[in-house]
Amino acid sequence: MTSHPTNLRWLGLGLGALLALVLVSGAPATAAITLSSTSLSARSLLPVQTEELRYGKLPPKGGGHGGSGATMVPVVDEDLLFMVQWTRDHLQADEAHQYATGAGVTVAILDGGFNLAHPDLVGHISPYAYDAIDGDWDPEDLGNGFDDDFDGITDGGVGHGTFVAGMVLLAAPDAIIQPIRIRDDEGWGFNHEMMDGLIMAWKARADIVNISGYSAFDPAGEIVDLIASMRAAGIRVIVSAGNDGVGALGELAHCPDTLAVGSTDTDDVRAWFSNFDDHAVPGMIMAPGVNLYGAYGTPDDDSSAYWSGTSFSCGLVSGAAALAIQLDPALSATALFDLLRQSTDPAFDDEGLVLPGTGRINLLKVVD
């Protein structure tokens, strides 16, 4: 695959200094946090990758090698607003919000295509929003009007992070969103940018980290080691299972320190595109992921759209996690993941048989 200059920016650079500061010192998650443009500009080389770890394509509507992005072109249609209420009803969200709304809980969304001016996101954005692509504090990306990866789709990644954030807020309407841009306007990124984003989420003491964009075939490299350290510090990482439609999970989703999320349709049947592994131990979890309706936010307007993909199911489960953490801020990753796995309704395969080792999240059961 040919790389172009915009995808090679900052290649080999990362927040190694911050990584060393946190990991070597063993500073707990509750330690005092100092964030400044000066500290962020002190970039040094991360360990050399053994191979080019270029992941994802969000969304793969223009091609690419899978990834956990959307499975179709987002369709902007205000007539589908009823899908919002259907999703809420299916998850028993309104009932759950009588007990918790995610207030005070920060969900770091490592993604791309953020429109921070979208009305659904305004008032929910953390002051520690960050762009790991450009190394600055502005993660908003509305595209540049060019087809940078020459796949026939201009700005293929635009809107994705906005939509994921909207799903988090559907499940946890008072949660705080920390948008961290780790993908360019076409939806591509490198693992060192993912690591930069994870470090920033850690430094800002995010309660939950939401990651999408890896397929069953993408290597995770040193990311899994970093996530293990983050889990030990009390940060819970939730990842999408991927949209390859295979019976296997990728390295990141299969990592014992993450909770993997797949997609179900309106009948609680596993979506045809959703990866699933009934041998995964501990088990994964499912959430609605077909024809969800929410904030899209194109460069021209603050639109909504309907979209499908495990990325968006992951956002719903991260929102569910925010409800649980509001009620019990001391929940460890292990305890949280166990609670979420137990707070489900049955999910089925396309023959109507109950899927083993998983279930579709029910928000009321999370808080009940």
JOBEL-V372186 format. One record per run of one state. SS is the DSSP state (H for helix, E for strand, C for the rest). FROM is the first residue (numbers start at 1). TO is the last residue. Records with the same first field share a line. If there is no record, write none. Layout:
SS: FROM-TO / FROM-TO
This chain:
C: 1-4 / 9-12 / 26-36 / 42-43 / 46-53 / 56-59 / 63-74 / 76-77 / 92-92 / 97-105 / 112-113 / 115-124 / 126-129 / 132-135 / 137-139 / 141-159 / 172-175 / 182-188 / 204-207 / 212-222 / 233-235 / 241-257 / 265-268 / 271-284 / 289-291 / 296-303 / 308-309 / 328-332 / 343-343 / 346-347 / 349-353 / 355-359 / 362-362 / 368-368
H: 5-8 / 16-25 / 37-41 / 60-62 / 78-91 / 93-96 / 160-171 / 191-203 / 223-232 / 310-327 / 333-342 / 363-367
E: 13-15 / 44-45 / 54-55 / 75-75 / 106-111 / 114-114 / 125-125 / 130-131 / 136-136 / 140-140 / 176-181 / 189-190 / 208-211 / 236-240 / 258-264 / 269-270 / 285-288 / 292-295 / 304-307 / 344-345 / 348-348 / 354-354 / 360-361
